């Protein structure tokens, strides 16, 4: 059966599963799925058909159909995507899960929430806040999918204290249509609850994490909730150079004094762009003028917890900052309020795209090497004419090996063909330079960044597991572990 004829046949069968109104092969519907903000690195590609299921049973039927005909399937949770993870590079079926947006349970006693894949951070936060508990939220749009972000182990404001692993158990449809539940969901007992991930053997939930839809389709998950702190206070601390931020960042992390510690740098031009229209605009203009050609180096710190502890932590924090040569800057009340809201509830503003595009090459590295990472990436950014450069390194719990999240960010315009040409070269050079410097690994399994074939026996096993679970390679083909 030729491809066009096969896809027409599949579209009719998809309509039988979910109904005519939830299936489309119209170009006007498909074009929105063909690219994301970094399409210059991952070429655009349009799916053949989009289908919008609302139940796990529909997803099972769709995957059985796709597996039978060996048609690619790309799951998409909320549409807030980066770096090609959901671009259907081999065409096929775009599985748009945005109808599956139900909060199934919020359990205050167990401090958990069980949700479907399209539930957004903004949606869940507004429900959980009624209980006095807290959702750990990323520095990302509040419309982002909670489960997609947790499955990919996103970076979160309070990662310094709480880390990046907030997922307990999942329910996933395998490529052949079988349903898999992880953790205590499988215990043969009365009314089992999904509140433990390691009761019966290995933690299979983690097997599916950090795979961009290449092992199956998530239909629900249970996540951890946390106590809402009684006190939350943000601080912005200026430092003369990056080296002077490293020791206090490590000390604040090891002593668990702050829940968030973001060491950051801004070139004058990036500072102006990022703060334009915000409460910090007037302050940033003054800083940029005073800096001249130098970068602004700062730590953003959050002291949080019960009042008595928070007061003690603030006292310790101030001492560590003073001894390390840092200067705590006054924050306008509006900025302090905005920073607290971003940290506790949701990301109210995403400023990185003000230039049009935000390049990042996120990775996990060694905190004491952050100054070296910063200088290497900044030099390459300026080499190609990109002066709106921003760098951040965040110590992440557990802090073994000085684990830190790092991200060199560049504000640029992908609508300029010359900038696209330069950015492709810059991307390759930054990757090579970081590997030479020494990193733990890349932040996410981004196509064009992660190559499982370069990872030795680990990579071999990763690929072998993919082939075992998905022998027909229908799940998001072209994404890691298989290129």
C-alpha positions, 0 to 999 in steps of 0.5 A: 500500500503506497504511503498516501493511500495507507495514511488515508486508510489510517485516518478513516480508522482513527475517526472510528476510534475518536470521532470525526471532529478529533481527527484532521489531515488538513494542512491548516491544522497540521502546520502548527505541529511542524516546528518549535522555537529551535527549528533551525537546529531540527528541520521542520516536518509536518505530520500526516494526521493529527488525532486528539484522544481523551481516554487511555482506551482510545490511546491503546486503540491508536497505538495498536493501529499504528504498530500494525501499520508501522506508522510513526506516533509523536505524543504531545502534551500541551504544545509548549515544546523546545528543541525539536522533541515533538517535531514529527521528523518522520511524519505519521500521527501527531497524538495531541493529548490536550483533551486529557486535562483532568486532575484526578485526585489531590490527596492532602494526607499523602501529599500527592496529586494524580493528573492526566498529561495535559494538566498545566502547571497553572491549572494544578497550582490553582487547585492545590493552593486551596489545600495549603500545599505546593506544586514545585513549578519550573521557570517556564510558562504556566501553560506547560504540562506538569507530567511532560516537564516532570517526565523530562526532569525539568529545572525548577526554581527551588531545585537547590533544596528539592531537586528535580525528581517529583514523579512517583508513578505513571500509567503508560500505554506501550507501543503495542497498546498494552497498559503498564502501571508502575510502583504500588499500582501493581500490588495485588491488594484491595484499593491500591494507591499509586503512592509508592514507586519502589515496592515491587522490584525496580523503579520502572517509572524512571525507565520512562523518564528522560525519554521524549515520547520514545517508549510509550504514551503517558496517560496519568501520573502521580506527583509529590506535593510539598508543604507551603512555606510560611515565609518566602523571601527573595534576595538579589546579590551582586558579585564582582566576578563569577569565581566569587559566587561559587564558594558561597553557592556551595556553602548555602547548598550544603548547609541547606540555607536556601531553597533556591540559588541561581548564580547568573550573569548578564551582558549589558545588552541582555540585561536591558532586553530581559528586564524591559517592561518589568519592575526592574527596567529602571534599575537594569538601565542604571546597572548597564550604564555603570557596567559599560562592557562588563557583565552583571553577576548576581545570585538570586536566593530564596529563603523559605520555610517556617518563620523561625527557621527562615529567620535563622537561615536568613541570618546565616545567608547574610553572613555567608554573602558578606564574607564572600564579598557579595552585596545584597541589592535593594528590590522594589516591592513590586519586583519582590512580589513578582519573584515570590509569585514566580517561585511559589505559584507559577511563571508569570513572565517568560522574558527570554523570547523577547528577541524572538528566539532563545538559544540554550545548550543546557547541561549538568556540570560541576559547580566549581567549573561554572566560571569556566563554562561561563567564559567558554560559552561567552567567548564563543557567543561573542565570536559569532556576534551575539552579545545578548548573552546570559548564563546561569548555574544552579546547584541541584539537590542532592549535591553529590559531586557538586551537581549543578544545572547550567545553561548558556542562553543567547537572545537572537532572531531566527528570522535572520538567515545570517544569524541562523547560519552562525547559530548552527556553527556556534551550537556545534562549537559550544557542544565540543567546548563543553565536552572538552571542559568536562560535564556530567551530561546534557540536560535532556535527550535533545535530538542534535545534542544527545547521541546514544551511540557515543555513550558506550555500554550505557548507550547500547543498553538504552538503545536495546531497551528502546528496541525491546519496548518498541521493536517497530520504532513507531514512537517518536522516531528520530529522537534519542536514543535512536537517531 
